[in-house]
Amino acid sequence: MNILLIEDERDVASFVKNILEEEQFHVTACESVEEALENHLEEQHDLIILDLMLGGKSGDYLIKQLRGSNYNIPILTVSALSNISKKVEILNMGADDYLTKPFDAEELIARVKALYRRSLDMKSGEKIAYYDFEFYRKENRVVRAGKEIFLTRKEGDVLNLLLHHRGQTVRLEDILLKVWQAKQGYHSNIVQATIRRLRKKIDSGYDKKLIKNIHGIGYMIAGPEETEV
């Protein structure tokens, strides 16, 4: 999972970054809302950890901007403000969770993982149509170019994850965490084996190869103009 951390207190940012990277998350840290928006960092990440009290534009501003644009990336806000009215205000504004400083490392990790799981589950609809195929999530069934293909539950879980990040690389450790609830290195060959079966089922015999191997990093569903031989 790719996490965007917006925090202008360098000690706090370093603490959070180190904790999450130990859990095999990829963390990009920046110090302001302006920096994040200017570089379109919100478009490149799966979750935002946002300090509310920043120099320049506040965390509130970013929440309003993203939700006003119907951008539904999960947002975990952190703040030294602990009063209930502020928490309610921020959650009503569109934040997904609120963590009060100082916080425990284990609580931070648990909340991040819970938000990520929830966001993926919310994205899971009954049908996903893409390119020349349709994926029926509840049935783990693919129809490609009129051909009906049935997947195992894990194959369906992996395909669902890739489809919801189509055009983006999904890291091996993120696939392990979401689908097998395991960390990198723990039976990681099971991902490769599942991908091989998926490719055989949904790519074999078609000119357009949808599942791409990003060597040394992970996998992705190819964008509309991309192909892999």
GIZIVEN-V341928 format. One record per residue. N is the residue number from 1. RES is the residue in one letter. PHI is phi as a letter, one per 40 degrees, with the letter a starting at -180 (* if undefined). BURIAL is # if it has 24 or more other C-alpha atoms within 12 Angstrom, else .. Layout:
# GIZIVEN-V341928
n=N res=RES phi=PHI burial=BURIAL
n=N res=RES phi=PHI burial=BURIAL
This chain:
# GIZIVEN-V341928
n=1 res=M phi=* burial=#
n=2 res=N phi=c burial=#
n=3 res=I phi=b burial=#
n=4 res=L phi=c burial=#
n=5 res=L phi=b burial=#
n=6 res=I phi=b burial=#
n=7 res=E phi=a burial=#
n=8 res=D phi=c burial=#
n=9 res=E phi=c burial=#
n=10 res=R phi=c burial=.
n=11 res=D phi=c burial=.
n=12 res=V phi=c burial=#
n=13 res=A phi=c burial=#
n=14 res=S phi=c burial=.
n=15 res=F phi=c burial=.
n=16 res=V phi=c burial=#
n=17 res=K phi=c burial=#
n=18 res=N phi=c burial=.
n=19 res=I phi=c burial=#
n=20 res=L phi=c burial=#
n=21 res=E phi=c burial=#
n=22 res=E phi=c burial=.
n=23 res=E phi=c burial=#
n=24 res=Q phi=g burial=#
n=25 res=F phi=c burial=#
n=26 res=H phi=c burial=#
n=27 res=V phi=b burial=#
n=28 res=T phi=b burial=#
n=29 res=A phi=b burial=#
n=30 res=C phi=b burial=#
n=31 res=E phi=b burial=#
n=32 res=S phi=a burial=#
n=33 res=V phi=c burial=#
n=34 res=E phi=d burial=#
n=35 res=E phi=c burial=#
n=36 res=A phi=c burial=#
n=37 res=L phi=c burial=.
n=38 res=E phi=c burial=.
n=39 res=N phi=b burial=.
n=40 res=H phi=f burial=.
n=41 res=L phi=c burial=#
n=42 res=E phi=c burial=#
n=43 res=E phi=c burial=.
n=44 res=Q phi=b burial=#
n=45 res=H phi=b burial=#
n=46 res=D phi=c burial=#
n=47 res=L phi=a burial=#
n=48 res=I phi=b burial=#
n=49 res=I phi=b burial=#
n=50 res=L phi=b burial=#
n=51 res=D phi=c burial=#
n=52 res=L phi=c burial=#
n=53 res=M phi=b burial=#
n=54 res=L phi=b burial=#
n=55 res=G phi=c burial=.
n=56 res=G phi=g burial=.
n=57 res=K phi=c burial=#
n=58 res=S phi=c burial=#
n=59 res=G phi=c burial=#
n=60 res=D phi=d burial=#
n=61 res=Y phi=c burial=#
n=62 res=L phi=c burial=#
n=63 res=I phi=d burial=#
n=64 res=K phi=c burial=#
n=65 res=Q phi=c burial=.
n=66 res=L phi=c burial=#
n=67 res=R phi=c burial=.
n=68 res=G phi=c burial=.
n=69 res=S phi=c burial=.
n=70 res=N phi=f burial=.
n=71 res=Y phi=c burial=.
n=72 res=N phi=b burial=#
n=73 res=I phi=d burial=#
n=74 res=P phi=c burial=#
n=75 res=I phi=b burial=#
n=76 res=L phi=b burial=#
n=77 res=T phi=c burial=#
n=78 res=V phi=b burial=#
n=79 res=S phi=a burial=#
n=80 res=A phi=c burial=.
n=81 res=L phi=c burial=.
n=82 res=S phi=b burial=.
n=83 res=N phi=c burial=.
n=84 res=I phi=c burial=.
n=85 res=S phi=c burial=.
n=86 res=K phi=c burial=.
n=87 res=K phi=c burial=#
n=88 res=V phi=c burial=.
n=89 res=E phi=d burial=.
n=90 res=I phi=c burial=#
n=91 res=L phi=c burial=#
n=92 res=N phi=c burial=.
n=93 res=M phi=c burial=#
n=94 res=G phi=h burial=#
n=95 res=A phi=c burial=#
n=96 res=D phi=c burial=#
n=97 res=D phi=a burial=#
n=98 res=Y phi=b burial=#
n=99 res=L phi=b burial=#
n=100 res=T phi=c burial=.
n=101 res=K phi=c burial=.
n=102 res=P phi=c burial=.
n=103 res=F phi=b burial=.
n=104 res=D phi=c burial=.
n=105 res=A phi=d burial=.
n=106 res=E phi=c burial=.
n=107 res=E phi=c burial=.
n=108 res=L phi=d burial=#
n=109 res=I phi=c burial=#
n=110 res=A phi=c burial=.
n=111 res=R phi=c burial=#
n=112 res=V phi=c burial=#
n=113 res=K phi=c burial=#
n=114 res=A phi=c burial=.
n=115 res=L phi=c burial=#
n=116 res=Y phi=c burial=#
n=117 res=R phi=c burial=#
n=118 res=R phi=c burial=.
n=119 res=S phi=c burial=#
n=120 res=L phi=c burial=#
n=121 res=D phi=c burial=.
n=122 res=M phi=c burial=.
n=123 res=K phi=c burial=.
n=124 res=S phi=c burial=#
n=125 res=G phi=c burial=.
n=126 res=E phi=c burial=.
n=127 res=K phi=a burial=.
n=128 res=I phi=b burial=#
n=129 res=A phi=b burial=.
n=130 res=Y phi=a burial=#
n=131 res=Y phi=f burial=.
n=132 res=D phi=b burial=.
n=133 res=F phi=a burial=#
n=134 res=E phi=b burial=#
n=135 res=F phi=b burial=#
n=136 res=Y phi=b burial=#
n=137 res=R phi=c burial=#
n=138 res=K phi=c burial=.
n=139 res=E phi=c burial=.
n=140 res=N phi=f burial=#
n=141 res=R phi=b burial=#
n=142 res=V phi=b burial=#
n=143 res=V phi=b burial=#
n=144 res=R phi=b burial=#
n=145 res=A phi=f burial=.
n=146 res=G phi=g burial=.
n=147 res=K phi=c burial=.
n=148 res=E phi=c burial=.
n=149 res=I phi=b burial=#
n=150 res=F phi=b burial=#
n=151 res=L phi=b burial=#
n=152 res=T phi=c burial=.
n=153 res=R phi=c burial=.
n=154 res=K phi=c burial=#
n=155 res=E phi=c burial=#
n=156 res=G phi=c burial=#
n=157 res=D phi=c burial=#
n=158 res=V phi=c burial=#
n=159 res=L phi=c burial=#
n=160 res=N phi=d burial=#
n=161 res=L phi=c burial=#
n=162 res=L phi=c burial=#
n=163 res=L phi=c burial=#
n=164 res=H phi=c burial=#
n=165 res=H phi=b burial=#
n=166 res=R phi=c burial=#
n=167 res=G phi=g burial=#
n=168 res=Q phi=b burial=#
n=169 res=T phi=c burial=#
n=170 res=V phi=b burial=#
n=171 res=R phi=c burial=#
n=172 res=L phi=d burial=#
n=173 res=E phi=c burial=#
n=174 res=D phi=c burial=#
n=175 res=I phi=c burial=#
n=176 res=L phi=c burial=#
n=177 res=L phi=c burial=#
n=178 res=K phi=c burial=#
n=179 res=V phi=c burial=#
n=180 res=W phi=b burial=#
n=181 res=Q phi=f burial=.
n=182 res=A phi=b burial=.
n=183 res=K phi=c burial=#
n=184 res=Q phi=d burial=#
n=185 res=G phi=g burial=.
n=186 res=Y phi=c burial=.
n=187 res=H phi=f burial=.
n=188 res=S phi=c burial=#
n=189 res=N phi=c burial=.
n=190 res=I phi=c burial=.
n=191 res=V phi=c burial=#
n=192 res=Q phi=d burial=#
n=193 res=A phi=c burial=.
n=194 res=T phi=c burial=#
n=195 res=I phi=c burial=#
n=196 res=R phi=d burial=.
n=197 res=R phi=c burial=#
n=198 res=L phi=c burial=#
n=199 res=R phi=c burial=#
n=200 res=K phi=c burial=.
n=201 res=K phi=c burial=#
n=202 res=I phi=b burial=#
n=203 res=D phi=b burial=#
n=204 res=S phi=c burial=.
n=205 res=G phi=g burial=.
n=206 res=Y phi=b burial=.
n=207 res=D phi=c burial=.
n=208 res=K phi=c burial=#
n=209 res=K phi=c burial=#
n=210 res=L phi=c burial=#
n=211 res=I phi=c burial=#
n=212 res=K phi=b burial=#
n=213 res=N phi=c burial=#
n=214 res=I phi=c burial=.
n=215 res=H phi=d burial=.
n=216 res=G phi=g burial=.
n=217 res=I phi=b burial=.
n=218 res=G phi=i burial=#
n=219 res=Y phi=b burial=#
n=220 res=M phi=a burial=#
n=221 res=I phi=c burial=#
n=222 res=A phi=c burial=#
n=223 res=G phi=c burial=.
n=224 res=P phi=d burial=.
n=225 res=E phi=b burial=.
n=226 res=E phi=b burial=.
n=227 res=T phi=b burial=.
n=228 res=E phi=b burial=.
n=229 res=V phi=c burial=.
